[in-house]
Amino acid sequence: MELHGLHIIANTQSARASSTFHAFDPSTGASLEPAFHEATTEEIDFAAQAAHDAFEAFRQTTPEQRAAFLEAIADETLALGDALLDRASAETGHPRARCEAERMRSVNQARLFASFVREGSWVDARIDTAEPDRQPLPKPDVRSLMQPVGPVAVFGASNFPIAISVLGSDTVSAFAAGCPVVVKAHPAHPGTCEIASAAIVAAAVKTGMPEGVFSLVHGKEHACGIELVKHPRIMAAAFTGSLAGGRALFDVANARPRPIPFFAEMGSVNPVFVLPGALAENGEAIARDFVASLTTGVGQFCTNPGLVFGLDSPEWRHFRDMAASHVRSWAPQTMLHAGIHRAYQYGIEERRGRDALALVAESDGEPRPERSEAAGFLFETDAAGLAENPSLYEELFGPVSTLVKCGAPGDLERFAEQLDGSLTASVHGTPDDLKKYSGLLSVLERKAGRLIFNGYPVGLEVCHAMHHGGPYPATCHSHFTSIGTRCIQRFVRPVCYQSWPQEALPAELRDDNPRGIWRLVDGERTRESL
Amino acid sequence: MELHGLHIIANTQSARASSTFHAFDPSTGASLEPAFHEATTEEIDFAAQAAHDAFEAFRQTTPEQRAAFLEAIADETLALGDALLDRASAETGHPRARCEAERMRSVNQARLFASFVREGSWVDARIDTAEPDRQPLPKPDVRSLMQPVGPVAVFGASNFPIAISVLGSDTVSAFAAGCPVVVKAHPAHPGTCEIASAAIVAAAVKTGMPEGVFSLVHGKEHACGIELVKHPRIMAAAFTGSLAGGRALFDVANARPRPIPFFAEMGSVNPVFVLPGALAENGEAIARDFVASLTTGVGQFCTNPGLVFGLDSPEWRHFRDMAASHVRSWAPQTMLHAGIHRAYQYGIEERRGRDALALVAESDGEPRPERSEAAGFLFETDAAGLAENPSLYEELFGPVSTLVKCGAPGDLERFAEQLDGSLTASVHGTPDDLKKYSGLLSVLERKAGRLIFNGYPVGLEVCHAMHHGGPYPATCHSHFTSIGTRCIQRFVRPVCYQSWPQEALPAELRDDNPRGIWRLVDGERTRESL
């Protein structure tokens, strides 16, 4: 598939700027063709305006039509064949198998949202019937359901060039809701974005979606993203990336004359608590699987386990030594791009220099900086060291984690209380541990979006119950998830109809319930018609 | 009931500042005893910290316990007797009957939330069961539900001293969710706030709620509210009031090191469209009921109808003349306080001075400024006049509305497209009108939170389907409502449990579904146990 390095705005290609940039293969440092054009202010305006112009027609599509669009996206994604996988691998250093897994996740996700929107109960339809004779005032007929908010801007993640980018849950959930999408291509994998966009454009054409339902704009400069978030036609934005980038755009979204919600998932430290019973019963397996979780994808997950807490004991020291040996034998691998690699190297050097941190292990293999390779690192500190180094509560993106040996059982709960918001918290324990540390579990319920028992945070299931979010700084809005079907709620708002005539109501609110969805009728959940 | 003018912090009274302020009776201008103390930084800190300290115990209460607390609030509110009504009337100029209606709404609302939280399905429990043998990866058991976010700051409205203040839906929905509340008393009705707080404190003590579940702080200076919103222990805030005040605090909430959601309902222009068929069939009744809606409560509703659109015709002119006669015969009444009265007077003078606006009618009766009395006003303009005066799209709080006579049917849709976000939009029409103006209805679905057919926006039903919200500037977050049971969603976030042991799960997620709630199990809605 030939790449053009052009923006895709309402099914047409565009490139008005003379300034361009290239993607790089992080495993060689080589620049990849073609050159990609920076989006101009005019092009961003075209894309946002086209999305607005498409909105009215798109939101009027039936759930069946949107489901067909999503299924066509899944089919067209598979039809891209090797082109998508090859480019994603070249632009990110991800092994081929990882790219295939991401593609499968995207395809399954689009199909899940197709079935979800076809079933239709997600619109939260509610009907309170009239009581014309009520005293002192008659009660009107009041009905409501979720309606799409309008054009959505999407900022994908560097670490998931397929599954959390153009073809990610932000795009498909916005489409499922009835919102047009403008994607700001990630500048580290613009070619993957261009290829993925071809699948969406093909699906939109095949299923008769309005022009402007999807656009892709490129930009390496921050201005491109800022202009998109500021654009008055954009009604919401979704972002996956760093805290610095997410917060900057969140601030832009809030400072607009008419603010819009900015849903940023910004990673976190993902604490792991290994309780004494689990250490004694299962310490070696936990050490092995923890390091596997830590190093998967070169540690480049927003759910990477960055802090591990336990009580100092012979079992803890054995756990540490086993984890250390696994880290040593883990061979350095190429990170996503040179910038992330530099930040990781800087963070490691900074941690090496701290007195309160002991270096427990690093990869035996020598990383090759020209290939942006990262070694694995394991540090250890104690209660005092953590108290003196609050920056350990912050994420360092890459295959590094810090063990925290605590002296007293109360330390675990105390340090949990100090944690910032996190996407996940993991607990390894026996039934007896759970009873003894119930206070710790309560604290973690207030700190994290997802609690994992005897398991590891990396790798998440795309399903109805998944929550990939958490209190700030894990996200900007702890009410919302960016993965799983609940993420559609980011792009809808309630609309209420009072004494509204049957023929003008959305189908989901009509007396006869033509879509057969679950509704809340006078406080009772039912699929019956009125 | 004797008033003290003190803050109520975790069941104890406090007053550390020497600076004080008084409430006023707007109908006389007289200052009302006692003096109320400004909250100090220390007192705000005590209240927020007490709320935080109460959170863990409060969120662990059962739904039954919280329901009992809410029902006790309803009972204790009634037990306040005349003290609440008398003071509310004195501080706002509201007639006694209005205060009684507000009290009944508060009482019913607390009971509605009690039954809502007792039923329990609102937590949106979801379970995706494990598939240990799935290829290529096993599927874990994933469950999630809504959990409270933490302490909530509440800013009540000047125009509803009982029903949207200390005893409003913000407070009771936060309690229903399991969130402690710190209310910033409205400085125009601090005595009503103190009396209402006594009911909550009594209910909390009777039902064994933790100290700190509720506090009330007073302040006339902006600093008090700003400090409360900035306080790191406050996790969300709800506000009803002006655009200027709401936006200022929204900006404070977003600028925090750890931003919090700020749910502001800030009023709107609430357009009314009177379509030709309705004008012909029913113009006189619409004119009468429109003016009744406009002048109820001296026009001091966030749902007050501020713009009325129709097509110029003999029927329109008759409608205008009838509306004018109703406005003329409406006797001036006292506004909520001198500040609101001044702003209204200023806005009226400003509109009188515009060439494009014709004064159609004002109250025959002479308003007495020393009693903060407002006359009713009706203006008229045309398409060109509205285009030249975009500030007419902004709310002017009080009994004033502007008629917009349009020359062409397309004008209605065109002007609707120019509207900012609004809490409501009302349409008067016949079945034939609806067919002809379906494009207008579509536009209004994108602009408003609630659409009303052949009715008026003022007065809203507290029920499951109600939505009292809308796109900015009606609110800061169009996803959320401030009235109706859906408003509980402002104060909860999803928490997910992966492979979590049964005994440590919240009851709502256990296999045996001990609360018998509706859950989404593997994508199917059911009340069955697993």
Interface residues (C-beta under 8 A of the other chain):
Chain A: F55 E56 Q60 S115 F116 E119 S121 R126 I127 D128 L137 K139 P140 V142 R143 S144 Q147 V149 G150 F250 D251 N254 A255 R258 P259 I260 P261 D420 G421 P431 L434 S438 L441 S442 E445 R446 A448 G449 R450 L451 I452 F453 N454 G455 G459 E461 C463 H464 A465 M466 H467 G469 P471 Y472 P473 C476 H477 S478 H479 T481 R486 Q489 V492 R493 P494 V495 C496 Y497 Q498 S499 W500 P501 E503 A504 W518 L520 D522 G523 R525
Chain B: F55 E56 Q60 S115 F116 E119 S121 R126 I127 D128 L137 K139 P140 V142 R143 S144 Q147 V149 G150 F250 D251 N254 R258 P259 I260 P261 D420 G421 P431 L434 S438 L441 S442 E445 R446 A448 G449 R450 L451 I452 F453 N454 G455 G459 E461 C463 H464 A465 M466 H467 G469 P471 Y472 P473 C476 H477 S478 H479 T481 R486 Q489 V492 R493 P494 V495 C496 Y497 Q498 S499 W500 P501 E503 A504 W518 L520 D522 G523 R525
